[in-house]
Amino acid sequence: MIAIAIQFASACFGIGLLLNLWVMARTGTPGDKVLALDTMVINAIALMVLYGLSHGTAVYFEAVIIIAMFGFVSTVAYARFKLRGNIIE
């Protein structure tokens, strides 16, 4: 039963990731692009957690923590670049 739930959740997060990619390609405002990028990082993190659950290994959970930290920093840097034109003041 848990395998079916993991497959369903993976499909939902995969569709969400594709829809965020579509939003990134279609929108024109920098704020929408930053929000779509941040949501893409969250969906990728969820997919990696589900992959780790399905394979029963803890290595993916450690990788998720690193990706979450890099995702936060990259989202902030991208937002500063898009809104101000520079990253470091």
N, C-alpha and C positions, 0 to 999 in steps of 0.2 A: 504494500500500500504506500509506503514512504517513497518507493522508487517512482511510482506514478505521480505523486505530489511534486517530487523534484523535477521530473520531466515537464510537468505542466508549468511550474514556476520558471524553469529555464526557458521555455517557449515564450512565456509572457515577458520576461526580462529581455529576451532576444528581440522580440517585436518592439518593445519600448526603446531599445538601443537603435534599431533601424529607424524608428520614427524620430528620434532625436537627431540622427544623422540627416534626415530629410529636413527637419527644422533648421539645422545648421546651414544647409545648402539653399534653402528658400528665403530665409529671413534677411532683412537688410540692416536691422538695428544692432549695434554692438551689445546692448544689454541682453537681448534675446539670444545672441550667439554665446555669451558667457553662461547664461542659465542652461542652455542646451548642452554646452560642454560639461558643466558641472553635473548635470543629470546623466550624461553619458558615462562619466567616471563612476557615479553611484551604481548604474546598471552593470557596468563591467565588474565592479566589486561584488555585486550580488551574484553574477554569473560564476565568478571564481569561487565564492563560498559554496554555491550549489554544486559546483564541480568537485570541490574538496569533500563535501558531504557524500556525494555519490560514489567516490572512490575510497573514502574512509581514510584519508591521510591528512596530517596536520600541516604539511608543508605549504599548502595553498593558503591556509589561514595566516601564516607568517608573511607570505607574499602579499596578501590583501592589506595587511597593516602598512606595509611599505608603499603600496600603490595608493592607499588612502592619503598618506602624508604627501606624496608627490602630487596627487590630484588636487589637494587643497592648495598647495603652494603654486602649482601651475595655473589654477583657476584665478587666484589672486593676481598673479603676474600678468596673465592674459587680460584680465579686467582693467588693470592699471594701464597696460599698453594701449588697449582700445579706447579707453576714456581720456587718458592724459597724454598719450604719445610717447611716454618713457616709462621705464620700470623703476630705475633707481634715481632718486632725487639727490 
